[in-house]
Amino acid sequence: MHDMLVSAMQDTDARWKALLARDDTADGHFFYAVRTTGIFCRPSCASRRPRRENVRFFESASAAQAAGFRPCKRCEPTTPSPLARYVAVVERASERLGGDEPRPTLGALAREVGMSPYHFHRVFKRITGATPGEYARSARLGRFAAGLDAGRPVTEALYAAGWGSSSRAYEASGALGMTPGARRRGGRGEIVRFATASTPLGWVLIAATARGICSAELGDDPAALAADLRRRFPAAEVREDPGALRDWTEPMVRCLVAAGPAPELPLDVRGTAFQARVWRALRRIPPGRTASYAEIARAIGRPDAVRAVSRAVAGNRVAVLVPCHRVVRSDGALGGYRWGVARKRALLEREGAELVASPTRSRRRRAAARRRP
């Protein structure tokens, strides 16, 4: 799934490496043909590896056929890839696990999709990044949090989410970032500490609960950043405490100054089960690479949920640590960014990502050039 997220498959060297590794996550991104045999294959084909000088790469199976190559009878590159079939299977299973019906057993899910429990468990985790049990618990927690945010009593919200006892709900509720009662009261009783620092990209504000960083915002004015934090946590006790957060603030500033890998810091991010899956996928995109919203949707097993993925990316409030700046439009244009497109471009350029000019901007430049005398 890691390679599904990135846009490296347009690079010839990356394609050759995927071919050598028989990387099935590259299936559908490109096809390769062998001049000496006249046959084309998908990257994961188990046939004998060709010599590099005999290989041609194509964007699609139809392009390879148009060039006169025949489809391989072993990997059948004109049919849906095994991974694509797995994604469809996992999507159906995810709907069952994410619903409010009683949670099906692993064995029952595996029988429904025609797999052994071991194979289904392995495929599900590979595509979603979570086991079926973890996914179901995350979905249940998301329903619980939504009920609390809607003002439901804690007991009503936990039973509506599918828990049969309050003790099980409170055991799992650490992922809420606060107790269920505090969540329902808008954070009352919670302490949120924050610190600000100047960086080459403006000011950064780091805020944290006892469980980890709950906010990392970029802006031009530290006072405005602090005011926005207090609006987000209206019932919590919000304290400026640079000393308590020094061990987290300093690595964050170093990352923004030197554009290195994001530091591994504890996070207390709060969102729905779907948002959590998207944010986990974002953290798998390596520095210097980008992914489109559609690639993220496929990577989490929801290829039809591109708009929902876009909303989840936009809902991220933890800059750089959850690298939503690495998500671009399908045409390679930057798209939007909560903290400003100029900062997004600067972050990507610092990381060495290859950027594509905005199509709209390019059209405007061409039109302006034509108007010049």
C-alpha positions as CSV (number, residue, x, y, z in Angstrom):
1,M,0.0,0.0,0.0
2,H,3.0,2.3,0.6
3,D,3.8,2.4,-3.1
4,M,0.1,2.9,-4.1
5,L,0.2,6.1,-2.2
6,V,3.0,7.8,-4.1
7,S,3.3,9.1,-7.5
8,A,6.7,7.4,-8.3
9,M,5.2,5.1,-10.9
10,Q,5.7,7.8,-13.5
11,D,9.5,7.5,-13.0
12,T,11.3,4.9,-15.2
13,D,13.7,3.8,-12.5
14,A,10.9,3.4,-10.0
15,R,9.0,1.3,-12.6
16,W,12.0,-0.9,-13.2
17,K,12.4,-1.5,-9.5
18,A,8.7,-2.4,-9.2
19,L,9.1,-4.8,-12.0
20,L,12.1,-6.5,-10.4
21,A,10.2,-6.7,-7.1
22,R,7.0,-8.0,-8.8
23,D,5.3,-5.3,-6.8
24,D,1.6,-5.9,-7.1
25,T,0.8,-2.4,-5.7
26,A,2.1,-1.0,-8.9
27,D,-0.4,-3.0,-11.0
28,G,-2.7,-0.6,-12.9
29,H,-0.1,2.2,-12.6
30,F,1.8,1.0,-15.7
31,F,2.5,-2.0,-17.9
32,Y,5.7,-3.3,-19.4
33,A,6.4,-4.9,-22.7
34,V,9.4,-7.0,-23.9
35,R,10.6,-6.4,-27.4
36,T,12.1,-9.8,-27.8
37,T,8.9,-11.7,-27.0
38,G,6.3,-9.2,-28.3
39,I,4.4,-9.6,-25.0
40,F,3.3,-7.1,-22.3
41,C,2.6,-7.8,-18.7
42,R,1.6,-6.2,-15.4
43,P,4.4,-5.4,-12.9
44,S,3.6,-8.3,-10.6
45,C,3.8,-10.9,-13.4
46,A,5.7,-14.0,-12.2
47,S,7.3,-14.7,-15.6
48,R,11.1,-14.6,-16.1
49,R,12.5,-11.1,-15.6
50,P,13.5,-9.5,-18.9
51,R,16.7,-7.6,-19.7
52,R,16.2,-3.9,-19.1
53,E,17.3,-2.9,-22.6
54,N,14.4,-5.0,-24.0
55,V,11.7,-3.4,-21.9
56,R,9.2,-0.6,-22.8
57,F,6.8,0.9,-20.3
58,F,3.2,1.9,-21.1
59,E,0.6,3.8,-19.2
60,S,-2.2,1.4,-20.1
61,A,-2.9,-2.0,-21.6
62,S,-4.5,-0.5,-24.6
63,A,-1.4,1.6,-25.3
64,A,0.7,-1.6,-25.2
65,Q,-1.7,-3.4,-27.6
66,A,-1.7,-0.4,-29.9
67,A,2.1,-0.7,-30.1
68,G,1.7,-4.2,-31.3
69,F,2.3,-6.2,-28.1
70,R,0.2,-9.2,-27.1
71,P,-1.2,-9.7,-23.5
72,C,0.7,-12.2,-21.3
73,K,-1.4,-15.4,-20.8
74,R,0.1,-15.8,-17.3
75,C,-0.7,-12.5,-15.6
76,E,-3.6,-11.5,-18.0
77,P,-2.9,-7.8,-17.9
78,T,-6.2,-6.8,-19.7
79,T,-8.2,-8.2,-16.7
80,P,-8.6,-6.5,-13.3
81,S,-5.5,-7.1,-11.1
82,P,-5.7,-9.4,-8.1
83,L,-5.1,-6.4,-5.9
84,A,-8.1,-4.5,-7.4
85,R,-10.2,-7.5,-6.7
86,Y,-8.9,-7.5,-3.1
87,V,-9.8,-3.8,-2.7
88,A,-13.4,-4.6,-3.7
89,V,-13.5,-7.4,-1.2
90,V,-12.1,-5.3,1.6
91,E,-14.5,-2.5,0.7
92,R,-17.5,-4.8,1.2
93,A,-16.1,-6.1,4.4
94,S,-15.4,-2.6,5.7
95,E,-19.0,-1.7,5.2
96,R,-20.0,-4.6,7.4
97,L,-17.5,-3.8,10.1
98,G,-18.3,-0.1,10.0
99,G,-22.1,-0.5,10.3
100,D,-24.1,-0.5,13.5
101,E,-25.2,-4.1,13.1
102,P,-23.6,-6.8,15.4
103,R,-20.0,-7.2,14.5
104,P,-19.4,-10.3,12.3
105,T,-16.7,-12.7,13.2
106,L,-13.5,-13.0,11.2
107,G,-14.5,-16.5,10.1
108,A,-17.9,-15.3,8.9
109,L,-16.4,-12.4,6.9
110,A,-13.8,-14.7,5.3
111,R,-16.5,-17.2,4.3
112,E,-18.6,-14.4,2.7
113,V,-15.7,-13.4,0.4
114,G,-14.5,-16.9,-0.3
115,M,-11.1,-16.7,1.6
116,S,-9.6,-18.5,4.5
117,P,-9.6,-16.4,7.8
118,Y,-5.8,-16.1,7.7
119,H,-5.7,-14.9,4.1
120,F,-8.6,-12.5,4.6
121,H,-7.0,-11.0,7.8
122,R,-3.7,-10.5,5.9
123,V,-5.3,-8.9,2.9
124,F,-7.5,-6.6,5.0
125,K,-4.6,-5.3,7.0
126,R,-2.4,-4.8,4.0
127,I,-5.1,-2.7,2.2
128,T,-6.5,-0.7,5.2
129,G,-3.5,-0.6,7.5
130,A,-5.6,-2.1,10.3
131,T,-6.8,-5.5,11.3
132,P,-10.6,-6.2,10.9
133,G,-10.9,-6.0,14.7
134,E,-9.0,-2.7,14.9
135,Y,-11.1,-1.3,12.0
136,A,-14.4,-2.3,13.8
137,R,-13.3,-0.8,17.1
138,S,-12.3,2.4,15.3
139,A,-15.7,2.6,13.6
140,R,-17.5,2.0,16.9
141,L,-15.4,4.6,18.6
142,G,-16.3,7.1,15.8
143,R,-20.0,6.4,16.3
144,F,-19.6,6.9,20.0
145,A,-17.7,10.2,19.6
146,A,-20.4,11.4,17.1
147,G,-23.1,10.7,19.6
148,L,-21.2,12.5,22.4
149,D,-20.6,15.5,20.1
150,A,-24.3,15.6,19.3
151,G,-25.1,16.0,23.0
152,R,-26.4,12.5,23.7
153,P,-26.0,11.2,27.3
154,V,-22.9,9.0,27.6
155,T,-24.9,5.8,28.3
156,E,-27.2,6.4,25.3
157,A,-24.2,7.1,23.0
158,L,-22.3,4.0,24.0
159,Y,-25.2,1.6,23.5
160,A,-26.1,3.2,20.2
161,A,-22.4,2.7,19.1
162,G,-22.7,-1.0,19.8
163,W,-21.1,-1.5,23.2
164,G,-22.9,-3.8,25.6
165,S,-21.4,-2.3,28.8
166,S,-20.0,1.0,29.9
167,S,-16.8,-0.6,31.1
168,R,-15.9,-1.7,27.6
169,A,-16.6,1.7,26.2
170,Y,-14.4,3.5,28.8
171,E,-11.6,1.0,28.2
172,A,-11.6,2.0,24.5
173,S,-12.2,5.7,25.0
174,G,-8.6,6.7,25.4
175,A,-8.6,7.3,21.6
176,L,-11.1,10.1,22.2
177,G,-8.4,12.2,23.8
178,M,-10.5,12.7,26.9
179,T,-13.0,10.9,28.9
180,P,-16.5,10.4,27.4
181,G,-18.0,12.9,29.9
182,A,-15.4,15.5,29.1
183,R,-15.9,15.0,25.4
184,R,-19.6,15.6,25.8
185,R,-19.0,18.7,27.8
186,G,-16.8,20.2,25.0
187,G,-13.5,19.5,26.8
188,R,-14.5,20.8,30.2
189,G,-12.0,19.6,32.8
190,E,-9.2,19.0,30.2
191,I,-6.0,20.9,30.2
192,V,-4.6,21.9,26.8
193,R,-1.1,23.3,26.8
194,F,0.4,25.2,23.9
195,A,3.6,26.9,22.7
196,T,4.4,29.1,19.7
197,A,7.7,29.5,17.7
198,S,8.9,31.4,14.7
199,T,9.9,29.4,11.6
200,P,10.8,30.1,8.0
201,L,7.1,29.4,7.1
202,G,5.7,31.8,9.7
203,W,4.6,31.0,13.2
204,V,3.8,27.5,14.4
205,L,1.6,26.7,17.4
206,I,1.9,23.3,19.0
207,A,-0.9,22.3,21.4
208,A,-1.1,19.1,23.5
209,T,-3.2,17.2,26.0
210,A,-1.8,14.7,28.4
211,R,-2.0,12.1,25.6
212,G,-0.1,13.9,22.9
213,I,-0.2,16.7,20.3
214,C,-3.8,17.7,19.4
215,S,-3.0,20.6,17.2
216,A,-0.1,22.0,15.1
217,E,-1.1,25.1,13.2
218,L,0.8,27.5,10.9
219,G,0.1,31.2,10.6
220,D,1.3,34.8,10.5
221,D,0.3,35.9,14.0
222,P,0.9,33.9,17.2
223,A,-2.0,35.7,19.0
224,A,-4.4,34.7,16.3
225,L,-3.3,31.1,16.4
226,A,-3.8,31.0,20.2
227,A,-7.3,32.6,19.9
228,D,-8.2,30.0,17.3
229,L,-7.1,27.2,19.7
230,R,-9.3,28.6,22.4
231,R,-12.2,28.6,20.1
232,R,-11.6,25.0,19.2
233,F,-11.5,24.0,22.9
234,P,-14.0,26.4,24.5
235,A,-14.6,24.4,27.7
236,A,-11.1,23.3,28.3
237,E,-8.4,25.0,30.3
238,V,-6.0,26.3,27.7
239,R,-2.6,27.3,29.0
240,E,0.5,28.7,27.3
241,D,3.3,26.5,28.6
242,P,6.5,26.6,26.4
243,G,8.6,24.8,29.0
244,A,6.3,21.8,29.2
245,L,6.2,21.4,25.4
246,R,9.9,22.1,24.6
247,D,10.7,18.5,23.8
248,W,8.0,18.5,21.2
249,T,8.3,22.1,19.9
250,E,12.0,22.0,19.1
251,P,11.8,18.9,16.8
252,M,8.9,20.5,15.0
253,V,10.8,23.7,14.4
254,R,13.9,21.8,13.2
255,C,11.7,19.9,10.8
256,L,10.3,23.2,9.4
257,V,13.7,24.8,9.2
258,A,15.6,21.8,7.6
259,A,12.7,20.1,5.8
260,G,13.7,16.7,7.2
261,P,11.4,13.8,8.1
262,A,8.7,14.7,10.5
263,P,9.6,13.8,14.1
264,E,7.8,10.8,15.6
265,L,5.8,12.5,18.3
266,P,2.7,11.2,20.2
267,L,-0.5,12.5,18.6
268,D,-4.0,13.0,20.1
269,V,-5.9,13.6,16.9
270,R,-9.7,13.4,17.2
271,G,-11.9,12.4,14.3
272,T,-14.2,9.8,12.9
273,A,-13.1,6.3,12.0
274,F,-12.9,7.3,8.4
275,Q,-10.8,10.4,9.1
276,A,-8.5,8.3,11.2
277,R,-7.9,5.9,8.2
278,V,-7.2,8.8,5.9
279,W,-4.8,10.4,8.3
280,R,-2.9,7.1,8.8
281,A,-2.6,6.9,5.0
282,L,-1.2,10.4,4.9
283,R,1.6,9.5,7.4
284,R,2.7,6.7,5.0
285,I,3.6,9.2,2.2
286,P,7.3,9.7,2.4
287,P,9.0,13.1,2.1
288,G,9.6,14.1,-1.5
289,R,6.6,12.2,-2.8
290,T,3.0,13.2,-3.3
291,A,-0.3,11.3,-3.7
292,S,-3.6,12.3,-5.2
293,Y,-7.0,12.1,-3.4
294,A,-7.9,9.2,-5.6
295,E,-4.8,7.3,-4.7
296,I,-5.5,7.8,-1.0
297,A,-9.1,6.6,-1.5
298,R,-7.8,3.4,-3.2
299,A,-5.2,2.9,-0.5
300,I,-7.8,2.8,2.3
301,G,-10.0,0.5,0.3
302,R,-12.6,3.1,-0.6
303,P,-11.9,4.1,-4.3
304,D,-15.4,5.6,-4.6
305,A,-14.9,8.0,-1.7
306,V,-12.6,10.6,-3.2
307,R,-14.7,13.5,-2.0
308,A,-14.9,12.1,1.5
309,V,-11.1,11.7,1.4
310,S,-10.8,15.3,0.3
311,R,-12.9,16.4,3.3
312,A,-10.9,14.3,5.7
313,V,-7.7,15.8,4.4
314,A,-9.1,19.3,4.8
315,G,-10.1,18.4,8.4
316,N,-6.6,17.7,9.5
317,R,-5.4,20.2,12.1
318,V,-1.9,18.8,12.7
319,A,0.4,20.4,10.1
320,V,3.5,18.4,8.9
321,L,3.1,15.6,11.5
322,V,0.1,14.4,9.5
323,P,1.4,15.6,6.1
324,C,-1.7,16.6,4.2
325,H,0.6,19.0,2.2
326,R,1.7,15.9,0.3
327,V,-1.8,15.4,-1.2
328,V,-2.3,17.0,-4.6
329,R,-4.9,16.9,-7.4
330,S,-5.0,14.1,-9.9
331,D,-3.5,16.4,-12.6
332,G,-0.6,17.2,-10.3
333,A,-1.7,20.7,-9.4
334,L,-1.3,21.6,-5.8
335,G,-5.0,22.1,-4.8
336,G,-5.8,23.8,-1.5
337,Y,-4.1,23.8,1.9
338,R,-5.5,25.0,5.3
339,W,-2.4,27.0,6.0
340,G,-2.0,28.6,2.5
341,V,-1.0,27.2,-0.8
342,A,2.3,29.2,-0.6
343,R,3.3,27.2,2.5
344,K,2.3,24.0,0.8
345,R,4.5,24.7,-2.2
346,A,7.4,25.7,0.1
347,L,7.1,22.5,2.1
348,L,7.0,20.3,-1.0
349,E,9.9,22.2,-2.6
350,R,12.0,21.8,0.6
351,E,11.3,18.1,0.5
352,G,12.3,17.8,-3.2
353,A,8.9,16.9,-4.6
354,E,8.4,17.4,-8.3
355,L,5.6,19.9,-8.7
356,V,3.3,20.6,-11.7
357,A,2.2,24.1,-12.5
358,S,-1.5,24.8,-12.0
359,P,-3.4,24.1,-15.3
360,T,-5.5,27.3,-14.7
361,R,-2.4,29.4,-14.1
362,S,-0.7,27.9,-17.2
363,R,-3.7,28.7,-19.3
364,R,-3.7,32.3,-18.0
365,R,0.0,32.7,-18.7
366,R,-0.5,31.4,-22.3
367,A,-3.4,33.7,-22.8
368,A,-1.4,36.7,-21.5
369,A,1.5,35.8,-23.8
370,R,-0.8,35.8,-26.8
371,R,-2.1,39.2,-25.8
372,R,1.3,40.7,-25.7
373,P,2.3,42.9,-28.7
